[in-house]
Amino acid sequence: MTDYDSEKHPVEKISETSSDVLPDVDGTYAREELIDPSKEETLHRSLSARQISMIALGGAVGTGLIIGSGTALVRGGPLGLLLGYTFVGMVCYMVMVALGEMSAYLPHKKGFPGYSTRFVDPAFGFALGWNYLLKYLIVTPNNINAAGVVIQYWNDSIHIAVWMVIFIAFIFFVNLLGVRVFGELEFWFSSIKVITLIGLILMGIIIDLGGNPGHDRIGFRYWKHPNGPMGHYLLDQVHSEHLSIFLGFWATLTNALFAYIGTELIGVTVGEAQAPRKNIPIAIRRTFFRIVVFYIGGVFVIGLIVPSTDNAIFVANKSKAGAAASPFVVATTLVGIKVLNHVINGCILLFVLSAANSDLYIASRTLYGLAIEGKAPRLFARVNRMGVPYPALILSVMFCGLVFLNVSSSSSKVFTWFVNLVSTFGAITWMCICYTHIRFMKALKAQGFSRDNLPYKAPFQPFGSWFALISTGIIMIFKGFDTFIPFTTDTFVTSYIAIPAFVLFWASYKIWYRTKVIPVERVDLITGKREIDEEEERFNHEEAMKGPRTKWEKVWDSL
């Protein structure tokens, strides 16, 4: 294959005034939808590589690992927990590199729903955009709810609704300050996360090797009966030890899916990234290694120092207010280390607030992206002088009111509802990203464009995207198995409502606008690319004009 030849492909030669990219038979697909909005109406490219990678880490490392891993440990045991997080980690990597290849080639400001609109079908992009928006409108109050659970470890005399209002006001104010302030603040929040996680993992290893008040060398004690190596989930209902072990392992896959979901938010930050073709691949590589080390290393240590049968672990649907929100807190209590559990709890509070902060950012940017594509009311495309899409931000904050459901129901039950919803919305998002990438690769091949010349070439393709697509689909379909043993209406609805919602979004747009899947030979790989190239060239020229960078400046940017 050779580089893209404009003489062979008339799609590039459509005049700038033309409004149609495709013939009528391929649906109504306006060319102007593929171009980023004007400077006055657009987001500001103010996020550096270090900020982007840290924001991705901040959004991904949150309640799933710090709190939700306790549920997975109880159900799957220490070995099941480790295997589940490792497998889903591989799936996550395939999704990330697929997204990275598209984002580095065309770092537009519409997020990855814009890629689906361009490479698959406008109806597909519409459905993915609204699916992803709903995911972040729900995951933000989920993290606020988790912050309430953490607070109640110290004090449950103050009504939880008071804390909810304080937390919502805080993240709204931070997001309102503009992306430059948000990016720097989130960088430091996530830096503290990294330091804390390293400290927790080291602490766990030290405790396991006997560095605790009782000088008790734990080793792999909790990997033996009755605590492990595998858990027994729903044993009383299925009356089969082998089946209950398998169900316990499968439950860890569902929990791990929820924990890893959020890494794909780099696809949204590309619209505000400096030199995106250089920085996005760097951020994706850094994010993957950090998450693999922290997630897989973290759950391995948790399995060593916390018995899966301990009643103090926060488990969805069962924990009362005041139960230790994190297995790390349980670990320090079990070995008799005083005060440290309060320090860890404080760090965990910062974790979930940082995650809520970045979640609100993504929700507002996703709604903005839909608005500039004409797939949401134009009102939400407005930005202030700092580049903040304030109408989209205000609507996203309003959805944080869902967190007040925990006033009438327990925090653990509400946490379960949110986890079910978010994991399904997130699974659909991953599947759409993989399918869009498959279509992108087919379009490149059909139009004679070599992947070797892309700014970033995803490894293990196309098998990696197919593997992630199929694996995520299987986990999503069967993730709500425990809602049938016995049947529970609320958990069934929250586990599967996202699937018909996605189909409804897709079908309604397709029927109303009569769109069809874009043939790979007619996929537009060019429109809007020139403007992004020029913008990046201007940035690189401005950076070069600043003169040579000092050694410390290079180290700072590489963090």
PLY file of the C-alpha trace (Angstrom):
ply
format ascii 1.0
element vertex 559
property float x
property float y
property float z
element edge 558
property int vertex1
property int vertex2
end_header
0.00 0.00 0.00
1.06 3.57 -0.59
0.35 6.97 0.86
-3.05 8.43 0.26
-3.27 9.71 -3.35
-5.67 12.61 -3.77
-5.78 12.11 -7.55
-7.47 8.74 -7.12
-10.11 9.75 -4.62
-12.65 12.41 -5.56
-13.92 12.63 -1.98
-10.98 14.93 -1.25
-11.72 17.17 -4.20
-15.17 18.31 -3.13
-15.12 22.09 -3.08
-15.04 23.95 0.22
-18.54 25.27 -0.44
-20.06 21.89 -1.07
-22.36 20.67 1.67
-22.53 16.99 0.77
-19.81 14.48 1.43
-21.79 11.46 0.26
-24.49 10.88 -2.35
-28.08 11.02 -1.13
-28.26 7.23 -1.06
-25.69 7.22 1.71
-27.69 9.51 3.95
-27.66 13.17 4.82
-24.14 13.82 6.01
-23.04 17.44 5.92
-19.40 18.15 5.19
-19.37 21.04 7.65
-20.06 18.60 10.46
-16.58 17.16 9.98
-14.81 20.49 10.51
-14.06 21.85 13.97
-15.90 25.07 14.90
-14.37 28.53 14.66
-11.88 29.82 17.23
-14.55 31.87 19.04
-16.83 28.84 19.50
-14.32 26.14 20.19
-12.44 24.51 23.05
-8.90 25.70 23.84
-5.91 23.42 23.23
-4.26 23.94 26.61
-3.62 20.41 27.90
-0.02 19.20 27.83
1.06 15.57 27.52
1.67 15.22 31.26
-1.77 16.68 32.03
-3.57 14.45 29.51
-2.00 11.25 30.78
-2.68 12.22 34.39
-6.30 13.16 33.62
-6.79 9.77 31.99
-5.27 8.09 35.04
-7.36 10.24 37.38
-10.58 9.29 35.69
-9.73 5.61 35.48
-8.29 4.98 38.94
-11.21 5.59 41.25
-14.03 3.69 42.86
-13.53 0.53 40.78
-10.11 -0.25 42.23
-10.19 1.53 45.57
-13.70 0.53 46.68
-15.22 -1.92 44.18
-12.32 -4.37 44.43
-13.65 -5.37 47.85
-16.80 -6.77 46.25
-14.72 -8.62 43.64
-12.47 -10.11 46.34
-15.43 -11.47 48.32
-17.04 -13.03 45.23
-14.02 -14.26 43.30
-11.37 -14.84 45.94
-7.78 -13.57 45.64
-6.88 -15.62 42.56
-10.18 -14.92 40.80
-9.67 -11.21 41.50
-6.18 -11.26 39.99
-7.20 -13.27 36.91
-10.27 -11.12 36.28
-8.38 -7.82 36.41
-5.56 -9.22 34.26
-7.91 -10.41 31.50
-9.93 -7.20 31.37
-6.64 -5.27 31.47
-5.67 -6.93 28.18
-9.03 -5.98 26.69
-8.58 -2.42 27.91
-5.17 -2.20 26.24
-6.63 -3.23 22.87
-9.34 -0.58 23.16
-6.78 2.08 24.07
-4.43 1.43 21.17
-7.37 1.34 18.74
-8.56 4.70 20.00
-5.00 6.03 19.97
-4.53 5.22 16.29
-7.65 7.15 15.28
-7.04 10.03 17.71
-3.45 10.59 16.60
-4.45 10.61 12.92
-7.42 12.94 13.32
-7.43 14.68 16.73
-10.66 16.59 16.26
-12.83 18.17 18.98
-15.87 15.89 18.71
-14.56 12.97 20.73
-14.76 9.38 19.51
-18.49 9.63 18.63
-17.20 11.89 15.85
-15.06 9.02 14.56
-18.11 6.74 14.47
-20.03 9.40 12.54
-17.21 9.71 10.02
-16.07 6.10 9.64
-19.29 4.10 10.21
-22.64 5.91 10.05
-24.04 9.18 11.46
-26.71 7.18 13.30
-23.99 5.06 14.91
-22.13 8.19 16.02
-25.35 9.68 17.41
-26.11 6.54 19.45
-22.53 6.27 20.74
-22.43 9.96 21.67
-25.60 9.84 23.73
-24.64 6.48 25.25
-21.31 7.92 26.37
-22.96 11.08 27.65
-25.40 9.07 29.77
-22.50 7.06 31.13
-20.74 10.15 32.42
-23.93 11.80 33.62
-24.30 8.72 35.86
-20.69 7.97 36.82
-20.18 11.48 38.22
-22.86 11.08 40.92
-21.55 7.54 41.46
-18.18 8.93 42.53
-19.90 11.58 44.66
-21.84 8.75 46.31
-18.58 6.88 46.89
-17.13 9.99 48.53
-20.10 9.94 50.91
-19.36 6.31 51.77
-15.77 7.26 52.57
-16.85 10.21 54.75
-19.24 8.01 56.73
-16.28 5.91 57.87
-15.43 8.84 60.14
-18.79 10.40 60.94
-22.32 9.35 60.15
-24.00 11.91 62.43
-23.93 14.60 59.72
-26.54 13.89 57.06
-24.93 12.50 53.92
-26.86 15.01 51.75
-24.79 17.84 53.26
-21.58 16.25 52.03
-23.13 15.67 48.61
-23.86 19.39 48.18
-20.31 20.36 49.23
-18.69 17.86 46.83
-20.90 18.85 43.87
-20.18 22.55 44.42
-16.43 21.83 44.56
-16.16 19.96 41.26
-18.47 22.47 39.52
-16.25 25.37 40.60
-13.05 23.61 39.44
-14.54 22.85 36.01
-15.77 26.42 35.65
-12.23 27.82 35.96
-11.20 26.70 32.47
-9.23 23.82 31.06
-5.81 25.27 31.92
-6.63 25.50 35.64
-8.58 22.24 35.55
-5.71 20.41 33.83
-3.08 21.64 36.29
-5.23 20.92 39.34
-6.15 17.47 38.06
-2.48 16.80 37.30
-1.61 17.37 40.96
-4.63 15.41 42.20
-3.61 12.46 40.05
0.04 12.82 41.06
-1.05 12.38 44.67
-3.00 9.31 43.51
0.12 7.81 41.97
2.21 8.43 45.11
-0.58 7.07 47.32
-1.06 3.94 45.20
2.67 3.23 45.23
2.63 3.71 49.01
-0.39 1.42 49.45
1.17 -1.33 47.34
4.46 -1.08 49.22
2.56 -1.00 52.53
0.68 -4.13 51.53
3.89 -5.96 50.64
5.50 -4.93 53.95
2.44 -6.04 55.93
2.39 -9.36 54.09
6.07 -10.01 54.79
5.65 -9.42 58.51
6.28 -5.70 58.84
3.27 -5.17 61.08
2.78 -4.67 64.84
2.32 -8.40 65.41
5.30 -9.35 63.19
2.95 -11.85 61.56
4.25 -13.06 58.20
1.04 -13.56 56.24
2.47 -14.76 52.92
-0.19 -16.55 50.86
-2.24 -17.56 53.91
-5.39 -15.94 52.55
-5.05 -17.85 49.28
-5.82 -21.07 51.15
-9.13 -22.51 52.36
-11.51 -21.04 53.50
-10.45 -17.67 52.05
-9.17 -18.80 48.67
-7.73 -19.18 46.20
-11.13 -18.87 44.48
-14.35 -17.50 45.93
-17.72 -19.21 46.18
-20.45 -16.91 44.86
-24.16 -17.81 45.19
-23.28 -21.28 46.53
-26.52 -21.53 48.51
-28.55 -20.79 45.38
-26.77 -22.97 42.77
-25.83 -25.85 45.14
-22.68 -26.61 43.13
-19.20 -25.75 44.34
-17.64 -25.74 40.85
-20.41 -23.58 39.41
-20.19 -21.15 42.33
-16.43 -20.82 41.77
-16.99 -20.05 38.08
-19.71 -17.51 38.91
-17.35 -15.87 41.40
-14.68 -15.52 38.73
-17.23 -14.15 36.25
-18.35 -11.59 38.81
-14.76 -10.29 38.99
-14.82 -9.69 35.22
-17.87 -7.48 35.62
-16.25 -5.57 38.46
-12.96 -5.24 36.58
-14.82 -3.91 33.53
-16.31 -1.17 35.71
-12.88 -0.47 37.22
-11.07 -0.07 33.88
-13.83 1.89 32.15
-12.74 5.50 31.97
-9.33 5.00 30.36
-10.94 5.82 27.01
-11.56 9.42 28.07
-8.30 10.33 26.29
-10.46 10.25 23.16
-12.33 13.26 24.53
-9.26 15.20 25.72
-7.72 15.23 22.21
-9.79 18.31 21.39
-7.93 20.29 24.06
-4.49 18.70 23.69
-1.38 20.57 22.64
0.42 18.95 19.68
-2.05 16.01 19.83
-0.33 13.86 17.20
2.77 13.79 19.37
1.21 13.80 22.82
-1.76 11.43 22.46
0.33 8.31 21.66
2.67 9.20 24.53
-0.26 9.61 26.91
-1.82 6.30 25.85
1.41 4.37 26.38
1.99 5.95 29.79
-1.58 5.43 30.89
-1.53 1.75 29.97
1.63 0.93 31.94
0.51 2.96 34.95
-2.88 1.30 35.03
-1.52 -2.21 34.54
0.97 -1.72 37.38
-1.50 -0.08 39.74
-4.54 -2.23 38.97
-2.97 -5.65 38.64
-0.35 -4.91 41.29
-2.99 -3.38 43.55
-5.45 -6.28 43.43
-2.63 -8.80 43.88
-1.55 -7.09 47.10
-5.18 -6.78 48.26
-5.58 -10.53 47.81
-2.50 -11.11 49.97
-3.43 -8.97 52.99
-7.25 -9.10 53.18
-9.18 -12.36 53.67
-12.09 -12.64 51.25
-14.35 -13.78 54.09
-13.84 -10.67 56.23
-17.15 -9.01 57.11
-15.69 -5.50 57.20
-15.21 -5.25 53.42
-17.57 -2.95 51.54
-19.77 -5.25 49.47
-22.51 -3.99 47.21
-26.03 -4.39 48.66
-24.78 -5.50 52.08
-22.55 -2.92 53.73
-23.94 -0.59 56.31
-22.85 3.01 56.73
-19.43 3.04 58.38
-18.16 -0.14 56.75
-14.60 0.33 55.53
-14.94 1.59 51.99
-11.61 0.15 50.83
-9.86 -3.19 51.36
-6.68 -1.22 52.12
-8.38 0.32 55.15
-9.52 -3.15 56.25
-5.95 -4.43 55.93
-4.49 -1.84 58.33
-7.26 -2.50 60.85
-6.76 -6.27 60.75
-3.05 -6.07 61.62
-3.58 -3.44 64.32
-1.93 -0.43 62.70
-3.49 2.64 64.30
-4.13 6.05 62.71
-2.89 4.91 59.29
-6.39 3.76 58.34
-7.59 7.35 58.71
-4.75 8.64 56.53
-5.61 6.07 53.85
-9.28 6.95 54.07
-8.38 10.60 53.49
-6.35 9.72 50.42
-9.22 7.60 49.11
-11.55 10.57 49.53
-9.19 12.55 47.29
-9.21 9.65 44.80
-12.96 9.61 44.32
-13.28 13.41 44.26
-10.59 13.59 41.59
-12.44 10.93 39.59
-15.71 12.87 39.96
-13.93 16.04 38.83
-12.62 14.47 35.61
-15.96 12.70 35.02
-17.80 16.03 35.08
-15.24 17.41 32.63
-15.85 14.53 30.20
-19.64 14.79 30.51
-19.61 18.48 29.56
-17.18 17.93 26.66
-19.18 14.99 25.30
-22.38 17.05 25.28
-20.47 19.91 23.63
-19.19 17.51 20.95
-22.73 16.31 20.22
-23.95 19.91 19.98
-21.35 21.03 17.44
-22.25 18.00 15.30
-25.91 18.98 15.40
-26.82 15.89 17.46
-27.79 17.90 20.56
-29.36 21.37 20.98
-27.08 24.11 19.68
-27.27 25.84 23.05
-24.76 23.34 24.45
-22.13 24.35 21.85
-21.62 27.73 23.52
-18.32 28.40 25.30
-17.15 31.30 27.46
-13.95 33.28 26.96
-11.97 30.58 28.80
-13.21 27.91 26.41
-15.54 26.27 28.95
-18.81 24.93 27.45
-20.80 26.34 30.36
-24.35 25.32 29.30
-23.15 21.72 28.90
-21.36 21.94 32.25
-24.47 23.24 34.04
-26.65 20.42 32.67
-24.04 17.84 33.66
-23.95 19.22 37.21
-27.74 19.03 37.42
-27.54 15.26 36.88
-25.39 15.03 39.99
-28.71 15.32 41.83
-29.12 11.58 41.20
-26.76 11.05 44.12
-29.54 12.05 46.52
-31.10 8.64 45.85
-28.92 7.46 48.73
-31.08 9.50 51.10
-33.93 7.00 50.70
-31.81 3.93 49.85
-28.50 2.80 51.32
-25.27 4.08 49.79
-24.18 0.52 48.96
-27.42 -0.21 47.09
-27.18 3.03 45.10
-23.53 2.19 44.40
-24.71 -1.13 42.91
-27.26 0.58 40.64
-24.67 3.05 39.37
-22.06 0.33 38.82
-24.54 -1.70 36.77
-25.51 1.27 34.61
-21.98 2.59 34.12
-20.46 -0.80 33.28
-23.07 -1.45 30.57
-22.80 2.04 29.07
-19.00 1.70 29.21
-19.01 -1.76 27.62
-21.10 -0.47 24.71
-18.64 2.41 24.33
-15.65 0.06 24.17
-17.40 -2.11 21.59
-18.25 0.92 19.45
-14.66 2.18 19.61
-13.35 -1.22 18.48
-15.87 -1.50 15.64
-15.16 2.06 14.52
-11.44 1.26 14.47
-12.07 -1.86 12.39
-13.99 0.29 9.90
-11.19 2.89 9.97
-8.60 0.25 9.07
-10.80 -1.09 6.28
-11.25 2.43 4.89
-7.49 3.01 4.92
-6.91 -0.24 3.04
-9.70 0.38 0.53
-8.38 3.84 -0.26
-4.72 2.82 -0.56
-3.46 4.46 2.61
-0.74 2.60 4.51
-1.08 2.31 8.30
2.72 2.41 8.47
2.54 6.14 7.72
0.12 6.97 10.53
1.37 9.10 13.47
0.65 6.11 15.72
0.15 2.52 14.53
-1.78 0.29 16.94
-0.16 -3.11 17.56
-1.87 -6.52 17.23
-4.36 -5.31 14.62
-6.93 -6.12 13.38
-7.06 -9.07 15.80
-6.75 -6.85 18.87
-9.88 -4.85 18.08
-11.87 -7.99 17.25
-10.69 -9.63 20.49
-11.74 -6.62 22.55
-15.06 -6.28 20.72
-16.08 -9.92 21.23
-14.75 -10.21 24.80
-16.49 -7.04 25.95
-19.72 -8.15 24.29
-19.71 -11.50 26.09
-18.99 -9.89 29.46
-21.74 -7.31 28.90
-24.40 -9.85 27.94
-23.78 -12.15 30.90
-22.71 -9.61 33.50
-26.17 -9.46 35.07
-26.47 -13.20 35.69
-26.86 -12.74 39.43
-30.02 -10.67 38.93
-31.79 -13.96 38.08
-30.59 -15.82 41.21
-33.12 -14.90 42.49
-34.68 -12.41 40.05
-34.33 -8.82 41.29
-36.12 -6.14 39.32
-33.98 -3.11 40.18
-30.63 -4.77 39.49
-31.95 -6.38 36.27
-33.16 -3.03 34.93
-29.95 -1.20 35.82
-27.84 -4.03 34.37
-29.47 -4.06 30.93
-31.43 -0.82 30.31
-28.44 0.66 28.45
-28.71 -1.92 25.63
-32.25 -1.04 24.44
-31.42 2.64 25.03
-28.51 2.40 22.57
-30.67 0.59 20.01
-33.38 3.23 20.40
-30.90 6.07 19.83
-29.48 4.35 16.76
-32.80 3.30 15.21
-34.59 6.61 15.79
-31.80 8.64 14.15
-31.48 6.18 11.27
-35.23 6.16 10.58
-35.65 9.93 10.92
-32.66 10.89 8.73
-32.66 7.73 6.56
-28.93 7.22 6.96
-27.00 4.20 5.74
-23.64 2.70 6.64
-20.94 4.58 4.74
-19.09 2.31 2.23
-15.41 2.04 3.16
-14.45 3.38 -0.27
-16.42 6.57 0.46
-15.32 7.17 4.07
-13.96 10.71 4.34
-10.41 10.46 5.70
-9.41 14.02 4.83
-11.96 16.72 5.72
-10.84 18.77 8.70
-7.37 17.24 8.70
-5.72 20.26 7.05
-7.04 22.64 9.70
-5.69 20.38 12.47
-2.32 20.11 10.69
-2.05 23.90 10.44
-3.02 24.35 14.09
-0.38 21.88 15.20
2.25 23.50 12.97
1.51 26.89 14.53
1.88 25.41 18.01
5.17 23.70 17.14
6.47 26.95 15.60
5.53 28.90 18.74
7.30 26.33 20.90
10.40 26.53 18.69
10.42 30.32 18.97
10.73 30.03 22.74
14.25 28.72 22.27
15.92 25.54 23.58
14.41 24.03 26.68
16.39 23.44 29.86
16.96 19.97 31.24
14.49 20.53 34.07
11.80 21.78 31.66
12.21 18.60 29.61
11.95 16.47 32.77
8.83 18.39 33.87
7.10 17.83 30.53
8.02 14.15 30.52
6.38 13.47 33.89
0 1
1 2
2 3
3 4
4 5
5 6
6 7
7 8
8 9
9 10
10 11
11 12
12 13
13 14
14 15
15 16
16 17
17 18
18 19
19 20
20 21
21 22
22 23
23 24
24 25
25 26
26 27
27 28
28 29
29 30
30 31
31 32
32 33
33 34
34 35
35 36
36 37
37 38
38 39
39 40
40 41
41 42
42 43
43 44
44 45
45 46
46 47
47 48
48 49
49 50
50 51
51 52
52 53
53 54
54 55
55 56
56 57
57 58
58 59
59 60
60 61
61 62
62 63
63 64
64 65
65 66
66 67
67 68
68 69
69 70
70 71
71 72
72 73
73 74
74 75
75 76
76 77
77 78
78 79
79 80
80 81
81 82
82 83
83 84
84 85
85 86
86 87
87 88
88 89
89 90
90 91
91 92
92 93
93 94
94 95
95 96
96 97
97 98
98 99
99 100
100 101
101 102
102 103
103 104
104 105
105 106
106 107
107 108
108 109
109 110
110 111
111 112
112 113
113 114
114 115
115 116
116 117
117 118
118 119
119 120
120 121
121 122
122 123
123 124
124 125
125 126
126 127
127 128
128 129
129 130
130 131
131 132
132 133
133 134
134 135
135 136
136 137
137 138
138 139
139 140
140 141
141 142
142 143
143 144
144 145
145 146
146 147
147 148
148 149
149 150
150 151
151 152
152 153
153 154
154 155
155 156
156 157
157 158
158 159
159 160
160 161
161 162
162 163
163 164
164 165
165 166
166 167
167 168
168 169
169 170
170 171
171 172
172 173
173 174
174 175
175 176
176 177
177 178
178 179
179 180
180 181
181 182
182 183
183 184
184 185
185 186
186 187
187 188
188 189
189 190
190 191
191 192
192 193
193 194
194 195
195 196
196 197
197 198
198 199
199 200
200 201
201 202
202 203
203 204
204 205
205 206
206 207
207 208
208 209
209 210
210 211
211 212
212 213
213 214
214 215
215 216
216 217
217 218
218 219
219 220
220 221
221 222
222 223
223 224
224 225
225 226
226 227
227 228
228 229
229 230
230 231
231 232
232 233
233 234
234 235
235 236
236 237
237 238
238 239
239 240
240 241
241 242
242 243
243 244
244 245
245 246
246 247
247 248
248 249
249 250
250 251
251 252
252 253
253 254
254 255
255 256
256 257
257 258
258 259
259 260
260 261
261 262
262 263
263 264
264 265
265 266
266 267
267 268
268 269
269 270
270 271
271 272
272 273
273 274
274 275
275 276
276 277
277 278
278 279
279 280
280 281
281 282
282 283
283 284
284 285
285 286
286 287
287 288
288 289
289 290
290 291
291 292
292 293
293 294
294 295
295 296
296 297
297 298
298 299
299 300
300 301
301 302
302 303
303 304
304 305
305 306
306 307
307 308
308 309
309 310
310 311
311 312
312 313
313 314
314 315
315 316
316 317
317 318
318 319
319 320
320 321
321 322
322 323
323 324
324 325
325 326
326 327
327 328
328 329
329 330
330 331
331 332
332 333
333 334
334 335
335 336
336 337
337 338
338 339
339 340
340 341
341 342
342 343
343 344
344 345
345 346
346 347
347 348
348 349
349 350
350 351
351 352
352 353
353 354
354 355
355 356
356 357
357 358
358 359
359 360
360 361
361 362
362 363
363 364
364 365
365 366
366 367
367 368
368 369
369 370
370 371
371 372
372 373
373 374
374 375
375 376
376 377
377 378
378 379
379 380
380 381
381 382
382 383
383 384
384 385
385 386
386 387
387 388
388 389
389 390
390 391
391 392
392 393
393 394
394 395
395 396
396 397
397 398
398 399
399 400
400 401
401 402
402 403
403 404
404 405
405 406
406 407
407 408
408 409
409 410
410 411
411 412
412 413
413 414
414 415
415 416
416 417
417 418
418 419
419 420
420 421
421 422
422 423
423 424
424 425
425 426
426 427
427 428
428 429
429 430
430 431
431 432
432 433
433 434
434 435
435 436
436 437
437 438
438 439
439 440
440 441
441 442
442 443
443 444
444 445
445 446
446 447
447 448
448 449
449 450
450 451
451 452
452 453
453 454
454 455
455 456
456 457
457 458
458 459
459 460
460 461
461 462
462 463
463 464
464 465
465 466
466 467
467 468
468 469
469 470
470 471
471 472
472 473
473 474
474 475
475 476
476 477
477 478
478 479
479 480
480 481
481 482
482 483
483 484
484 485
485 486
486 487
487 488
488 489
489 490
490 491
491 492
492 493
493 494
494 495
495 496
496 497
497 498
498 499
499 500
500 501
501 502
502 503
503 504
504 505
505 506
506 507
507 508
508 509
509 510
510 511
511 512
512 513
513 514
514 515
515 516
516 517
517 518
518 519
519 520
520 521
521 522
522 523
523 524
524 525
525 526
526 527
527 528
528 529
529 530
530 531
531 532
532 533
533 534
534 535
535 536
536 537
537 538
538 539
539 540
540 541
541 542
542 543
543 544
544 545
545 546
546 547
547 548
548 549
549 550
550 551
551 552
552 553
553 554
554 555
555 556
556 557
557 558
